[in-house]
Amino acid sequence: MKIAILAPLTRPAHPDTRGSRPRLVYDLVRILVQKDHAVTTFGPGDSKVPGKLIKVSPKSIYLLPKAENPFYQHTVYLAKLIEAISKKAKEFDIIHNHVYPEFLPVLISPFIKTPMLTTIHLPITEPMAELLRHYPQTFFTTVSDNQRRGIKGVNFIGTVYNGVDTSEFPFKREKGEYLLFFGRMKEGDPKGVEIAIKIAQKIGENLKIAGNVESPVFYKKEIEPHLNNKIQFIGPVDPVGPIGFEEKVRLYQNARALLFPIQWEEPFGMTMIEAMSCGTPVIAFAKGAVKEVILDGKTGSICPAGNIEAMTEAVEKIDQIDRVSCREHVKNNFTIERMVDEFEKIYQKILSKNA
């Protein structure tokens, strides 16, 4: 198949990228090329992907010189991406869209003959669903069933769970000595770092905090005052995310458990499968796709949303979880190979519909 992959422009698609979406795009392209598909990626110029790369921007948006108007800077390059794919669409059998925001390339789908598949990575709001209903000729996948719960009239063709390369997140049998929080930090605290801190303080556990700080003000007010010899922040305060790939893996491997006290409807949550691939169980609130990713009592604990007491009790019992079970669960359900296999089936299904 001749496949066009539309990558997000915010971060480069390469093995050490700091963003989960561009890393998924990199892995998707890599496996598709290994399976002898002819793949062309439309993305930032600093991407490093197998196959052909069409450089839409000189480098990823977050690494460009700061603009007076960042919104304009981003949308100009998004427009360039859409213009490029509209001109070259006829060269491909299928277009697979992972752009942020996802709905922009969809706008040109009525004007090209090549079928387009869009994978939606963020929660689907009703205004977004209302827009997508106007494009019945294009196809959509979600990264969890929960993500499209209650959404009707959109041309969904399936759910494809995200995957990881388990060789890059190797198993470690020995349990670690600290709890880990890994995620974005900003006002509103969607990932729940404040709850992770409260739990660590409540039971006197060591906690390591890592991830990208999108709001330095939030960090100074809600995180920094609690740091000490037991609660540590790993890396400099950085909106892009300072933790390199190898350091991230070590943090997972050496953790006793990953805390995932999310406050929003997380569509998937890559940190859950990355941690479990290393053998580290996950303790999470029952929101978003958590019930689709974690096996309660086998690969971690699922706690009632917002119930700090329940999550605290789960931490105290976490050593009952078999780390081998965590690893096997990922190998059976959330590998990058399985993800690509599922997308291949969907590509074929779309092409048969368009034949």
N, C-alpha and C positions, 0 to 999 in steps of 0.2 A: 504494500500500500504506500501511496505517497501522502504523507501526513504533515499538515502544518500545525505547529504548536504555538499558541499565543501566550507568552509568558508575562507575568507581572513586571512592571518597570521599576518598582520601588527598590528592589535588591537584585543582585546578579544571580543567575541560575548557575551555580557551580557547587562542588562538593562541600566547601567550607562556608557556604552562605549562612547568614544569621536568621533568615526567614524560613518558616516551615513551608509556605506555598512555593517559593522558588526552588527549595530543595526537592519538593515533590515533583516539580516540573523537570528538574535535572534528572532525577531517578527515572521518571517516565520516559524521557528522551533516551537515556542510556540503555534501558532494557529494550525499548522499541528498535533501536539501532542494532542491538545485539541479535534481535529476531529478524534482521534483514529488511526492515521497513526503511523507506527513504524519508527521513525526517528533516524538516526545516523549522527552526525555532525563530520566531520574531520576538526579540527582547533587547535588554540593555547590552551595550557594546562590551561591557566587562564580564559578560557571561562566558562560561567555558563548558560548552556542551558538545557531545558527539554529533555527527551529521553537519548540516549547514546552519549557519547563524546569519540572520539578517539583522544588522545593528540598527535598531530604531532610535536609540539615544546613544550618545558617546559613552556614557556609563550609567549605572543605576541612579535613580532620582535622588536617593538619600545621600549619594556621594558626589553629586554635582555641586558646584559653588552655590552658596546660598543666594536665592533670588529675592527680589523685593516682594514678589507675589508668588509663593510656592505653589498655590493652586493653579495659576496660569502656567507655570513651568511644567507641572505634571501633565496638565491637560493638552498642552501643545504636543508633547511626545506621544500621548495617547492618540491624538488625532493623526500623527504621523504613522503610528502602528496601524490604525484602521485604514488609512489611505493605502499603505503598503500591501495589506492583505487583500483589499478590494481589487487592486491592480493585478495581483498574482493568484487570486483564488482559483482560477481555471487550471492552474498547474497542479492542483492537488485533488486527491480523492475525497478527503475529509479535512475539516478544520476543527481543532480541539482548543477551545478557549479557556484560559485560566487567568485572564487579565483581572486586575483590580482597578476599578470596580467591574464586576463580571458583565453587567448589562450593556456596556457601551459597544462592544463589537456586535452584539445581537442586533443593534439598530440597522446594520447593513445587510443582515441575512436575507431580507426579501429581494435584494438587488444583485445577489450572486447565485450562481447555479450550484456551487459546491456546498454540500450539506455541512452545517455547523453544529457541533456539540459543545455545550457550555457546562463546565463543572462549577457549581456554586459553592464557595468556601465559607461564606458568611451567613448569618441568620437571614431568612427570607421574611422580610416585613410585608405587610399587606400592600403598601404602595409599590414595592418592587414586584410583588406577584401580579398586581393590576397591570403593570407595564409588560411583564413577560407574557401575559395572556394574549397580548396583541401580536405575538410572534409564534403562531402555531406551527410554522414551517421549520423552526429550529428546535433542537432537542436539548434537554437538561438532565444532568445527574446531580445528585446531592452526595455529601460525604457521610450522611447518617439518615436513618428513617425519621428520627425525631425532627430533623431540620425542616422537613416538609409536612410535618403533622398539621392538619387543618388547612393546608393550602390546596385549593381546587382550581381546575381550569388551566393549569400550566402543563406543557408537554413534557412531563418527566418520563424518562425512559429507563430509570433505574437508580439504585444507590450503589456506589462503589466506595468502600471504606478506604481510607488512607493506609499506606503501608510504609514500612521501614526496611532498610537493608540490615538484616539481623547480624550479618558479619561485621558491620560497623558499630553495632551496639552489642558487644559480646557478653555472654553470661558470666556472672561471678557468683559462686555458690555461697561464699561467706557473707553474712549480713553485716551492714555497716553500723556506724556508731552515732549517726545523726539523722535528723529529719531534713528533707529537702523541699524547698519551694522554688519552682522555676517558671517564670512567666512575666508578662508585661505588668508594669507598675505605673498607675496613673490615678487621677481623681475618679471617684466612683468605685475604684478597686474591683474591677470585674473578675480578676483572677483570685482575689481573696488573700493577699499577702498579710493584711492586718489580722485576719483570723488565724493564719498560720503562726504569727507571732504570739497571739494570745494563747494558743494551745501550747506552744513551747514553754511559755512563761508559766502556765498553769501547772504543768507536770515536770518542769525543770529539765526538759530535754534540750540537747544541742540542736540548733537549726541553722542551716546554710540557705541563704537567699541569693538567687541568681536570676538574670534576665535583663531585659532592656527597660530602662527607666524613661518613660515617655514624659514624665512631669518631674523635674527636679524639685519643684515646690512640694509636691506630694512626698517625695523621698525625704526632704529635710524635715517635714512636719510629722509624718506618720511612720517612718522607718528608722531614720538615723537616731532618734532619741532612745530607741530600744536596743541598739547594738552594744554588745559587750563580749566577754570571752566565750559566752555560750551561744549568742545569736550573732551571726556574722553575715555581712554582705560580701559577695564574691565579685570582684572586678570593679572598675571605675563606673561612676554614674554616667550612662551613655544611652541616648535614645535609640541607637541602632542595635545595641546589644554587644557587649565586649567579650563575651565568652566564646572562645574558639571551640571547634568541634571536639578535639581530643579532651579538652578540659571538661566539656559538657558530659562526655561519656564517663569520665572518671567520677564526676559528681554523682551520676546515676548509679554506677557500680558500687560505690562505697556508702550509699545511703541506706538507712534502715527502712525508710519508706518515703515515697513522694506524697506530699500533701497537695490535694487538688480541691480546695474549698471554693469553687467557682460561685460567682454571684450572678451569672448571666447564662443564657441558653447557648452554651458552647456547642458549635456544630459538630466538632469531633474532639480535638484535644490531643495533639501529637505527643505531648510530653508523657501521657499515660502509656502509650505503646512503646515509646523509647525507653522509659524506666522499666517496664515489664520485660522487654527484650533483654535487659541486663540482669533480670531476676529480682528487681526491686518492686515490691507490692505498692499499690496505690490506694490511698484513702481519700475518698471524694464525696462531695455532696451530690445528691440525686437530681442533677439538672442537666439539660442538654442531652448529649449522647452517652453520658456516663454508663447507663444501664446496658448499652449496646457494646461497650468496650470492656468493662470490668466484670468478672465473675465474682459476685459477692461471696465472701468467705473462702474463695479459692485463689484468686489473684489479687485480692485486696478487700476493702470494705466500702460499701455504699451506705452513706449516712443520710438521714432526712435533711433536706436543704435548709441551711442556716442553723442547724442544731450543733452548736459547738461542743456541748456535753457529750453527744453521741460520737463525734469525731475524736474527742479526747479519750473516750473509752476504747475506741477502735485502735488508737495508737498503742495503748497499753496491752492490747491483745495481738498486735501485728506479727509477733514472732511465731504465731501459730500458722501463718501462711507459708506454704512450701514455695521456695524461690524457683524450683524447677517447674512448677505448675505455671508460674508467671511467664517463663520463657516459652514453654510449650504452647501456651495460649496464643502468644504472638506468632509463633512459627506456623500455627494452624490457621490463623485468621487474618493476620495483619502484616504480611510480608509485601515488599514492593513487587515481587513476582506475581503474587496473587492479584494485586491491584491492576497491574498491566494486563494480565490475562482477562480480567473482567472488562477492561476498557476495549481490548481487542474484540471481544464478543459483541460489545455494544456498537463498535465501529461497523462490524459485519451486519448487524441487525439494521443499522441506519442505512447502509448501502443497499441492502436488499429491499428496504422500503422505498428507496429512491430509484430503484432499477426500472 
